[in-house]
Amino acid sequence: MLRYFMYCRKSSEDEDRQVISNESQEDELDPIASRDRLNLDDKIKEAASAKSPGTRPLFNGMVKRIRNGEANGVLCWHPNRLSRNAIDTAVLVDLMDQGKLLEIRTPGQMFKNTPGDKFLLTLFCSQAKLENDNKGIDVLRGLRAKVAMGWYPGVAPMGYLNDKTKNRGERDIFKDSERFPLIKRMWQMMLTGTYTPSNILRIANTDWGFRTRRTKKQGGTPLSLSCLYHIFHNPFYYGWFEHPRGSGTWREGKHEPMVTKAEFDQVQALLGRIGNPRPNNHRTFSFTGLIRCGECASMITAEEKRQVICTACRFKFAYRNREQCPHCKTPIALMSQPLFLHYTYYHCTGRSKVNCKQRSVEAAQLEKQIEEQLGRIQISAKFKDWALKYVRELHDEERSSKQHIAKSHDKTYADCLKRIESLVNLKTSPENNDGSLLSDDEYSERRRKLLEEKAELRQSPGEAKFQAEQALRQSEETFEFAHSACSKFRNGDFQTKKQILATIGSNLLLSDKRLIVEAKMPFTLLQEFRSGAGAKPGGIEPKNNAVKQRRNGRTKRGFSSRLRELKDVRTLCPKDRRLVKAIYRYFRHVCMSTSFTLSD
């Protein structure tokens, strides 16, 4: 006689919340038990996940009771209610193998102690495990995609809200219109240096009536002191977050920051925070890895200095890992509006090893020197446009001449192939069987010379055309760079500044706080042109002979004719033409991998 346990389970995991509850399962199984007159010994209802083995106490108790012979059948809604992992599935199959579990019944199917039914039971439970595994992979992939887009993959901190109108994985973060202004006001009060966290908490809860965000299970309560400290120590409020947590990988978020990074650091100093979490910015220095020391040839590194001026004794000191002024012992938290300073210095890494005497240089001073170097190659927008037109004219002239050369080249190459073919035919002809027409030595010598000629003609005209196009593109990029490098350096981020410095110069040396830059070609040509022409810092401007003639009254042409002449590259003076031609010819030599000198 079969005796059954009714087992109902609902999961506490998010992905299983759509499964019907235990009460609904019981309502569906009771009619089946009455209809089939099943002998139910007990009803077991559990709220736990079946992903991991051994985590369900009521299920483990049911298995133990089946081993003891209290029942030999199980009634459940679906096999995935019994197991979603391989261990629990094996336990059920093992009970069937021992003859202690004879049947597992569901509303649509019965699994008896037969090989086929045990296989189907294993298949259903394995399918449930596959669903769980796929959900885990999909969730991780969705989190990575969300982080890559710049959105924090979790519950938004206090003052922000998750957009629940979108699908899971696509929910961005926006401001909480009710709490965002109040929390921002808390930051501002903390930045004044006249309020303690306890005072801010009392004002927020009592005077403002601040209450936390209400959720299904909690919220709607006054703000706690620990929560306020968590807000003041959370880098999310200045726009960064760590993912995965504890990995040390920091990402810039797309949400609207509440404070700046400088204000965040200032609050950490006021709170005496040691080792506060924030992104490691030593990797974001613009010029590390490019410059060497002019005295000991060691690499130049960068260092940040964060200092504060004490409002009591006006003593300046580094506030990292300090809670009070080392001179007058005034706590930083009690200072009224202290002045925080932040500097970046570049210095030689060999100071402690080879006793290098070179002094440090501030980042702002170093960037100013680089801007001066960029000013030596800067050209105006008008000169850039004229230079681009002229370099295209040079390219068109070369392309037209290359067409004739290509025809002659193809004809010569085809003739060489015909001569090789004729030579082979002559050697293999029946009349030359005795070697009277062409001996082996003569055949080898002639064939060697023809193959050498073929190798010399092997370079195709298409390759030469590609080289010319590449030279044109590089010449255009040079003039574009010379025009916009200064403004891009001034307004760019650390990567842009580093790339611009590496582009214009090589053999960068820092000596006596001065950066020595050896300009690369073709920027050397631009520098020589600027220095020789005595150009002003505003940029290279081409001479306009037409404008001069008009001013001197020596031209009587109409306005439209003069305007066309202003737009024509032929208004460039000979020296301007020589500069553009030299840059284009330099890149032609580079593309052809031949030597090039300034005299060329």
C-alpha positions in Angstrom: 0.0 0.0 0.0 1.3 3.5 -1.0 1.6 6.2 1.7 2.3 9.7 0.5 3.9 12.9 1.7 2.5 16.1 0.0 5.5 18.4 -0.6 4.9 22.1 -1.5 7.8 24.6 -2.0 8.0 28.2 -3.0 11.4 29.8 -3.7 12.8 32.8 -2.0 14.9 33.7 -5.1 13.8 36.6 -7.3 13.6 34.5 -10.5 11.2 32.0 -8.9 8.7 34.5 -7.4 6.3 33.9 -10.3 5.8 30.3 -9.3 2.5 29.7 -7.5 2.6 29.9 -3.7 2.4 26.9 -1.3 -1.3 27.5 -0.6 -2.1 27.5 -4.4 -0.1 24.3 -4.8 -2.0 22.7 -1.9 -5.3 23.7 -3.4 -4.3 22.0 -6.7 -3.0 18.8 -5.1 -5.9 18.2 -2.6 -8.5 17.4 -5.3 -6.0 14.9 -6.9 -5.5 13.2 -3.5 -9.2 12.9 -3.0 -10.0 11.8 -6.5 -7.3 9.0 -6.5 -7.9 8.2 -2.8 -4.3 8.7 -1.9 -3.2 7.9 1.7 -1.6 11.2 2.8 0.5 10.9 6.0 1.7 14.5 6.1 1.7 17.9 4.3 5.1 19.5 4.1 5.3 23.2 3.0 8.6 24.9 2.7 9.9 28.4 1.5 13.4 27.9 0.4 15.5 27.7 -2.7 16.4 24.3 -4.3 19.5 25.5 -6.1 22.0 24.2 -3.5 21.9 20.8 -1.9 21.3 20.4 1.9 19.8 23.9 2.3 16.2 22.8 2.9 15.6 21.4 6.4 12.1 20.2 5.7 13.1 18.4 2.5 16.0 16.7 4.3 13.6 15.7 7.1 11.2 14.2 4.5 14.0 12.2 2.9 15.0 10.9 6.3 11.4 9.8 7.1 11.2 8.0 3.7 14.4 6.1 4.6 12.8 5.1 7.9 9.7 3.8 6.1 7.1 6.3 7.2 6.1 6.8 3.5 7.0 5.5 0.1 5.4 8.1 -2.2 5.6 11.9 -2.8 2.8 14.1 -4.2 4.1 17.5 -5.6 3.2 20.1 -8.2 6.2 19.5 -10.4 9.6 17.7 -10.2 11.4 21.1 -10.0 9.7 21.6 -6.6 11.7 18.6 -5.3 15.1 19.4 -6.8 17.0 21.9 -8.9 20.5 20.4 -8.3 22.2 17.2 -9.1 22.7 16.0 -5.5 19.0 16.1 -4.4 18.1 14.5 -7.7 20.5 11.6 -7.0 19.1 11.2 -3.5 15.6 10.7 -4.9 16.8 8.2 -7.6 18.8 6.4 -4.9 15.7 6.1 -2.7 13.9 4.5 -5.7 16.8 2.1 -6.4 16.6 0.9 -2.7 12.8 0.4 -3.1 12.0 2.9 -0.4 10.5 5.4 -2.8 8.0 3.8 -5.1 6.2 6.7 -6.8 6.4 10.5 -7.3 3.1 11.8 -8.5 2.3 15.2 -10.1 -1.0 16.5 -11.6 0.1 15.5 -15.1 2.5 12.5 -14.6 3.6 9.7 -12.4 7.2 8.5 -11.9 7.4 4.9 -10.8 10.4 2.8 -9.8 11.1 1.9 -13.4 14.2 2.7 -15.6 12.2 4.9 -18.0 10.4 6.8 -15.2 13.6 7.3 -13.3 15.3 8.6 -16.4 12.4 11.1 -17.1 12.6 12.2 -13.4 16.3 12.9 -13.8 15.7 14.7 -17.1 13.0 17.0 -15.6 15.2 17.9 -12.6 18.3 18.4 -14.8 16.2 20.7 -17.0 15.3 22.7 -13.9 19.0 22.9 -13.0 19.8 24.1 -16.6 17.2 26.9 -16.3 18.9 28.0 -13.0 22.3 27.9 -14.6 21.2 29.8 -17.6 19.5 32.4 -15.5 22.7 33.0 -13.5 24.7 33.4 -16.7 22.1 35.8 -18.2 22.1 37.8 -15.0 25.9 38.2 -14.9 25.9 39.2 -18.6 23.2 41.7 -18.0 25.1 43.2 -15.0 28.3 43.5 -17.1 26.5 45.2 -19.9 24.8 47.6 -17.5 28.1 48.4 -15.8 29.7 49.0 -19.3 27.0 51.5 -20.0 27.9 53.4 -16.8 24.9 52.4 -14.6 25.3 51.1 -11.1 23.9 47.4 -11.0 22.0 47.5 -7.8 19.7 49.4 -5.6 20.3 53.1 -6.0 21.7 54.8 -2.8 19.7 57.2 -0.8 18.7 60.3 -2.9 18.5 58.3 -6.1 15.9 55.9 -7.6 15.9 53.0 -10.0 13.7 53.4 -13.1 11.3 50.5 -12.6 9.3 51.5 -15.7 12.0 49.7 -17.8 12.8 46.0 -18.1 15.3 44.4 -15.8 18.9 45.1 -16.9 17.8 48.3 -18.7 16.9 50.3 -15.6 18.9 53.5 -15.2 19.2 55.7 -12.2 17.7 59.1 -11.7 17.3 61.7 -8.9 14.8 61.2 -6.1 13.0 64.5 -6.3 12.0 64.3 -2.7 15.3 63.3 -1.0 18.0 64.4 -3.5 17.9 68.2 -2.5 17.9 67.3 1.2 20.9 65.0 1.0 22.7 67.5 -1.2 22.0 70.1 1.5 23.6 67.7 4.1 26.8 67.6 2.0 26.8 71.4 1.8 26.4 71.7 5.6 29.3 69.2 6.1 31.5 71.2 3.7 31.1 74.4 5.7 33.1 72.7 8.6 30.7 74.1 11.2 28.4 71.1 11.5 29.1 67.7 12.9 27.3 64.6 11.5 25.2 64.4 14.7 24.0 68.0 14.2 23.1 67.3 10.6 21.2 64.2 11.6 19.2 66.0 14.2 18.3 68.9 11.8 17.4 66.5 9.0 15.1 64.2 11.1 13.6 66.9 13.4 13.5 70.1 11.4 13.2 68.7 7.9 11.2 65.6 8.7 13.5 63.4 6.6 12.4 59.8 6.2 14.0 57.0 4.3 12.6 55.5 1.1 9.8 53.1 1.8 10.0 49.6 0.3 7.9 46.5 0.7 9.5 45.3 3.9 11.2 48.4 5.4 11.7 52.1 5.1 9.8 55.2 6.1 11.9 55.7 9.2 14.1 58.6 10.3 17.7 58.5 9.0 20.2 56.8 11.3 23.7 58.0 12.1 25.4 55.0 10.5 23.4 55.6 7.3 24.5 59.2 7.3 28.2 58.2 7.6 27.7 55.7 4.8 26.4 58.5 2.6 29.4 60.7 3.4 31.8 57.8 2.6 30.1 56.6 -0.6 32.0 57.5 -3.8 28.8 57.1 -5.7 27.8 60.6 -4.7 30.6 62.1 -6.8 30.0 59.9 -9.8 32.0 56.7 -9.3 31.2 53.2 -8.1 33.1 49.9 -7.6 32.1 46.8 -9.5 32.5 44.0 -8.5 32.5 45.2 -4.9 35.9 44.7 -3.3 37.7 44.2 -6.7 39.4 47.6 -6.8 37.9 48.2 -10.3 36.2 51.6 -10.3 34.0 52.9 -13.0 32.5 56.4 -13.8 28.7 56.4 -13.6 26.3 58.1 -15.9 24.1 59.3 -13.1 24.2 62.9 -12.0 26.8 63.5 -9.2 25.7 65.2 -6.1 29.2 66.6 -5.2 32.5 67.0 -6.9 35.5 64.8 -6.2 37.3 67.7 -4.4 34.3 68.2 -2.2 34.2 64.5 -1.4 37.9 64.4 -0.5 37.3 67.5 1.7 34.5 65.7 3.6 36.7 62.7 4.1 39.4 64.9 5.6 36.9 66.6 7.9 35.6 63.2 9.1 39.1 61.9 9.7 38.6 59.1 7.2 41.8 57.1 6.7 42.0 55.0 3.6 38.6 56.2 2.2 37.5 54.2 -0.9 37.9 56.0 -4.2 39.4 55.3 -7.6 43.2 54.9 -7.8 44.1 58.0 -9.9 47.9 57.5 -10.1 47.3 55.8 -13.5 45.7 58.8 -15.0 48.7 61.1 -15.0 49.2 62.6 -18.5 53.0 62.5 -19.1 54.3 59.5 -17.1 56.2 57.0 -19.2 57.2 59.6 -21.8 59.8 61.9 -20.2 63.3 61.1 -18.8 65.4 63.0 -16.5 68.1 65.2 -18.2 70.7 64.4 -15.5 70.4 60.7 -14.7 68.2 59.5 -17.6 65.7 58.0 -15.1 62.0 58.1 -15.9 59.9 61.0 -14.7 57.0 60.1 -12.5 54.1 62.1 -11.0 52.9 62.6 -7.4 49.8 64.2 -5.9 50.0 66.4 -2.9 46.9 67.2 -0.9 47.3 69.8 1.8 45.1 72.0 4.1 45.8 75.3 5.7 44.9 75.4 9.3 42.4 78.2 10.1 43.8 78.6 13.7 47.6 78.9 13.1 47.7 79.1 9.2 50.1 76.1 9.1 50.0 74.1 5.9 50.2 70.4 6.2 49.2 67.2 4.4 45.8 66.0 5.7 46.0 62.4 4.5 46.1 60.0 7.5 45.8 63.0 9.9 42.9 64.1 12.0 44.4 67.3 13.5 46.9 70.1 12.7 50.5 68.9 13.7 51.4 72.4 14.8 48.5 73.6 17.0 46.7 70.2 17.4 43.4 71.7 16.2 41.2 68.9 14.8 40.3 69.2 11.1 36.7 68.5 11.9 36.5 71.6 14.2 38.2 74.0 11.7 36.0 76.7 10.3 36.1 76.6 6.5 39.7 75.3 6.1 41.4 75.8 2.7 42.2 72.5 0.9 44.9 72.5 -1.7 45.6 69.9 -4.4 48.9 69.8 -6.5 50.4 67.4 -9.0 54.2 67.3 -9.3 56.5 65.6 -11.8 59.9 64.5 -10.5 62.7 62.1 -11.3 62.4 58.5 -10.1 66.2 58.3 -9.5 66.4 60.8 -6.7 66.7 58.1 -4.0 68.8 55.8 -6.1 71.5 57.9 -7.8 71.0 61.1 -5.7 69.7 63.1 -8.6 69.6 66.9 -7.9 66.8 67.7 -10.3 63.9 69.5 -8.6 60.2 68.8 -9.1 58.0 70.7 -11.5 54.3 71.4 -11.1 51.9 69.9 -13.7 50.5 73.3 -14.7 54.0 74.6 -15.4 54.9 71.5 -17.5 51.6 71.8 -19.5 52.4 75.5 -20.2 55.8 74.5 -21.6 54.1 71.9 -23.9 51.6 74.5 -25.1 54.5 76.8 -26.0 56.1 73.9 -28.0 52.7 73.3 -29.7 52.6 77.0 -30.5 55.8 76.7 -32.5 54.1 74.4 -35.0 50.6 76.0 -34.9 49.1 77.1 -38.2 46.0 79.1 -38.8 42.8 77.8 -40.2 43.3 79.7 -43.5 46.8 78.4 -44.0 45.5 74.8 -43.2 42.8 75.1 -45.9 45.3 76.5 -48.5 47.9 73.8 -47.6 45.3 71.0 -48.0 44.3 72.3 -51.4 47.9 72.6 -52.6 48.9 69.1 -51.3 46.0 67.7 -53.2 47.2 69.5 -56.3 50.6 67.9 -55.8 49.0 64.5 -55.4 46.9 65.0 -58.6 50.0 66.0 -60.6 51.9 63.0 -59.4 48.9 60.7 -60.1 48.7 62.0 -63.7 52.4 61.4 -64.3 52.2 58.0 -62.7 49.6 56.9 -65.1 52.1 57.2 -68.0 54.7 55.5 -65.9 52.3 52.7 -65.1 51.6 52.1 -68.8 55.3 51.9 -69.6 55.9 49.6 -66.6 53.1 47.2 -67.6 54.4 47.1 -71.2 58.0 46.4 -70.1 56.9 43.7 -67.6 54.7 42.0 -70.3 57.6 42.1 -72.7 59.9 40.5 -70.1 57.4 37.7 -69.5 57.2 37.0 -73.3 61.0 36.8 -73.6 61.1 34.3 -70.7 58.4 32.2 -72.5 60.3 32.4 -75.8 63.5 31.3 -74.1 61.8 28.3 -72.6 60.2 27.4 -76.0 63.5 27.7 -77.7 65.2 25.4 -75.3 62.5 22.8 -75.4 61.9 22.9 -79.2 62.5 19.6 -81.1 65.2 21.3 -83.3 67.3 21.9 -80.2 67.5 18.3 -79.0 71.2 18.0 -79.8 71.9 21.4 -78.2 73.0 23.0 -81.4 70.8 26.1 -81.1 71.1 26.9 -77.3 73.5 25.2 -74.9 72.6 24.6 -71.2 75.1 27.3 -70.1 73.7 29.9 -72.5 70.1 29.0 -71.4 70.9 29.3 -67.7 72.7 32.7 -68.2 69.9 34.2 -70.3 67.2 32.9 -67.9 69.0 34.3 -64.9 69.2 37.8 -66.4 65.5 37.7 -67.4 64.4 36.6 -63.9 66.4 39.4 -62.4 64.8 41.9 -64.7 61.4 40.5 -63.8 62.1 40.8 -60.0 63.0 44.5 -60.5 59.7 45.1 -62.4 57.6 43.1 -59.9 56.4 46.1 -57.9 52.9 46.7 -59.2 51.6 50.2 -60.1 48.7 49.6 -57.7 51.2 49.5 -54.7 52.7 52.8 -55.8 49.2 54.3 -56.0 48.5 53.1 -52.5 51.7 54.7 -51.3 50.8 58.0 -52.9 47.3 57.9 -51.3 48.8 57.1 -47.9 51.3 60.0 -48.2 48.4 62.3 -49.1 46.4 61.2 -46.0 49.4 61.6 -43.7 50.1 65.0 -45.0 46.5 66.1 -44.5 46.5 64.7 -40.9 49.7 66.7 -40.2 48.2 70.0 -41.2 45.0 69.2 -39.3 47.0 68.3 -36.2 49.2 71.4 -36.4 46.0 73.5 -36.5 44.0 71.9 -33.7 46.7 70.4 -31.4 47.0 73.4 -29.2 43.2 73.7 -28.4 42.8 69.9 -28.0 45.7 69.8 -25.6 44.3 72.7 -23.6 40.8 71.2 -23.3 41.5 67.5 -23.6 41.7 64.7 -20.9 44.9 63.0 -19.7 44.9 60.5 -22.6 44.5 63.2 -25.2 47.4 65.2 -23.7 49.6 62.2 -23.5 48.9 61.2 -27.1 49.6 64.8 -28.4 53.0 65.0 -26.6 54.0 61.6 -27.9 53.0 62.6 -31.4 55.0 65.9 -31.7 58.2 64.9 -29.8 60.8 62.2 -29.2 63.7 62.0 -26.7 61.8 64.1 -24.1 64.1 65.3 -21.3 63.3 67.3 -18.2 66.2 69.4 -16.9 66.2 72.3 -14.5 62.4 72.4 -14.6 62.5 72.8 -18.4 61.1 70.3 -20.9 63.4 69.7 -23.8 61.4 68.3 -26.8 63.1 67.1 -29.9 60.4 67.5 -32.5 59.7 64.7 -34.9 59.5 65.0 -38.6 57.6 66.6 -40.3 57.0 69.0 -37.3 60.7 69.9 -37.6 59.9 71.5 -40.9 57.1 73.5 -39.4 59.3 74.7 -36.6 62.1 75.8 -39.0 59.5 77.5 -41.2 58.1 79.4 -38.2 61.5 80.4 -36.9 62.8 81.4 -40.3 59.7 83.4 -41.2 59.6 85.1 -37.8 55.9 84.2 -37.5 53.8 85.4 -34.7 52.3 83.1 -32.1 48.9 83.5 -33.6 49.7 81.0 -36.3 51.2 80.8 -39.8 49.4 82.9 -42.3 50.2 82.7 -46.0 51.1 85.8 -47.9 48.3 87.2 -50.0 49.8 89.1 -52.9 46.4 89.8 -54.4 45.3 91.7 -51.2 48.5 93.7 -51.2 48.0 94.7 -54.9 44.4 95.7 -54.2 45.5 97.9 -51.3 48.3 99.5 -53.4 45.8 100.3 -56.1 47.7 98.2 -58.7 44.8 96.0 -59.6 41.5 96.9 -61.3 39.9 93.5 -61.3 36.4 93.1 -60.0 35.5 91.9 -56.5 34.5 88.4 -57.6 37.8 87.9 -59.4 39.7 88.9 -56.3 37.5 86.7 -54.1 38.3 83.7 -56.3 42.0 84.5 -56.1 41.8 84.5 -52.3 40.3 81.0 -52.4 43.0 79.7 -54.8 46.1 78.0 -53.5 48.2 79.9 -56.1 48.1 82.9 -53.7 50.6 81.0 -51.6 54.1 82.5 -51.7 57.0 80.4 -52.9 58.2 79.7 -49.3 54.8 78.5 -48.3 54.7 76.2 -51.4 58.2 74.8 -50.4 57.0 73.9 -46.9 53.9 72.0 -48.1 55.9 70.3 -50.8 58.6 69.3 -48.4 56.0 67.7 -46.0 54.3 65.8 -48.8 57.6 64.6 -50.2 58.7 63.5 -46.8 55.7 61.2 -46.4 56.3 59.9 -50.0 59.8 58.9 -49.0 58.5 57.3 -45.8 55.9 55.3 -47.7 58.5 54.2 -50.2 60.9 53.2 -47.3 63.7 55.3 -48.8 66.1 57.7 -47.1 65.1 61.4 -46.9 67.1 64.5 -46.0 66.0 68.1 -45.5 67.9 69.0 -48.6 65.4 66.9 -50.6 
